[in-house]
Amino acid sequence: MVIWFDRPATEWEGEVLPIGNGAMGAAVQGGIERERLQFNEKTLWTGGPAEGRAYDYGWPEKNQSAALEAVQAQLAEQGALSPEAVAEALGRPVRDYGDYQSFADLVLDHHPVGDIKNYRRELNLARGTARVSYQADGVTYQRDYFVSYPDGVIVLRISATEAGKISLSAGLEVPDNRTVYDRIEPDQLTLTGSLHDNGLAYATQLRLIAQGGQTGHTADGRLTVTNADSVLLLIAAGTDYAQQYPHYRGTAPLPKVERTLDAASAKGYEALLAAHINDHSALFGRVVLDIGQKMPNLPTPQLLKQHNSGAAPVEASRALENLYFQYGRYLLISSSRDGSLPANLQGVWNHSKHPPWNADYHVNINLQMNYWPAEVTNLSETTGPLFDFIDSLVEPGTKSARKLLGADGWTLFLNTNIWGFTGVIQWPTAFWQPEAGAWLAQHYYEHYLFNGDETFLRERAYPVMRGAAQVWLDALVEDPTDGALVVSPSYSPEHGEFTIGAAMSQQLIYDLFTNTQEAAERLGDRDFAQRIEPARQQLDPGLRIGSWGQLQEWKLDLDDPESKHRHVSHLFALHPGRQIVPSQQQDLAQAARRTLNARGDGGTGWAQAWKVNLWARLGDGDRAHKLLTDQLRDSTLANLWDTHPPFQIDGNFGATAGVAEMLIQSHGGEIHLLPALPSVWSDGSVRGLRARGDVTLNFRWADGALTEAELHTGRDGELALRSAALTKPFELRQVSNGRAVDLQGQGEVRRFQARAGETYRLIVR
Ligand code: FUC
């Protein structure tokens, strides 16, 4: 599992090889004479609260209830309003929102080494390491890079096949001429400062450990090495950011940076590497996919080109698809680990002062999509930062709900940053997304459904879900035409006019109410369950089939069959929601199909990735696979990063989730094996995918049909299995005692009582 180039990067976007440990990321360019290792630390952001500067978190000065009611009254009268008019009434010019920043570049100058041969720059997904190697004058030079989660450092080791061959100088370059060292010592550079914009304090240290040769430093802050055998460079970085409303400041970062580097230096390269590989591969190695791939010996950009032009041998195309699937998992591990912020629009990698969309957290699809692969591809731990982040939004989000919707509970709108921005901006195209809290709450419940962790449900999920639901118990209004409860004003992301009760608004609230009611019942909060029940009954569920057979995007049949808009928000109910389960609601599934066909297969990176998932949910593996093919062609950069354009990481995560959805689904109360297998993946196997109910699965198929499966069950409980293969003779045995399992049902669905800690083996004859 390797992404590789036969040359250094010629530009950052789409050519660097990304490494990261969640908190920090680095972009490997691999220049020969000059290496520029640009790196990030997730909390380095401009904007937000600062000393002497009041921050408004996106809130109006006064409670906005009157303005909201005026818009609601206008909508009741006129039916629709332009986004511009609503933004004028309810939006707010954004102030001090800030941008995610690059931390610094490690700049490394190698002494010229003569003619270069056999250059290779690679990223090993299974190990979580990057390597640059080349030969010059008969010597092989090698640089190994990784960012360690257990040790909290960026590691770069330079070695050669002959002793005494490494001479270089190394320094840091901080953007905006902020490279002012506190200390320049023979083996380390220390740099602290604070951002001009908001006073956020930062610190970083670079340490150099050479074997053999002489080390020194220059007065302006370059560490130098002459004729060493190998050189180890270690970097730690941090800020005084704390994930705590309202000030978001904690302790000065330098002491921790120094402690981290002391510990890492004492550990030494081999031990750092071993700890890193253990940590990374324990997550990465859980899922193994075989779709008949054979990786050709071609640099990845060439393989991508060949595949896109249709010239790649089939096994090479399978290899690229498999690589792309696993890359999403790699990127999630590298950009989302406990103790830091969640993956943003660029994961953790950003080299710009003003990245697109501030490299923030958009919550009308993007942050959510980042976490779609987390549970199903067995990376549940990567959700930790997401939940910590959302938890931290509840307090400011409570004020947002009060000030902007006049409601109790918490929510946020289109976008958020690391400063608790939970209010509104004034951008007509997208600013109004009050259901964002509902959508984020879904992730907590999904985490529970996959893992069955009751403590998580009680202590983490439920308080957040309950607060998100409370908003809508207060804020829904009655549609006078039919008495149903609707969201007003309501906006289908980035498409059309403002109305009441647009499909996505309603579906999101339906999802939230359903999940919260289930959770409340399970936890014994009968009072709240009883408050939700009537509202859920009265709620317009947002599912209507329109005049041309489409699933309606709005409550009124306004859909334009010619529209190719990238957002297919009204298909939330199909994915990632669970309101439309095709085996149970064929008419609605048919309408969703009609809508998807009309919208076409184009769109930005994330839009195509979403459609991979949607077609998989519709059980059309070939169409899902076509979308994956389209995404690789239209929306994928040379380093396999997704491009909106520009680079935006959500599409990587969405596509990885989509591949998993083709192989397994479990949202409809059944574990559905091979629900949407593309015909070009006719033979294969997968290990380690997860299903709701705390089940881990390995299975194998041939000629498009399931041949065997193994289920590891973490909990006691009834499981339902669905597979077309179950219409043939098969057996299911409990591995511990070899006994055949007592199965209920017939046809494609069978039920049985699973026991915690057991393995079940299914063999189709
Ligand atoms: C949403 C999308 C855009 C973009 C932005 C970051 O607003 O509609 O296409 O992905 O988020």
Residues whose N, C-alpha, C, O or C-beta is under 5 A from the ligand:
A	BS01	FUC	W357 H362 N366 A430 E494
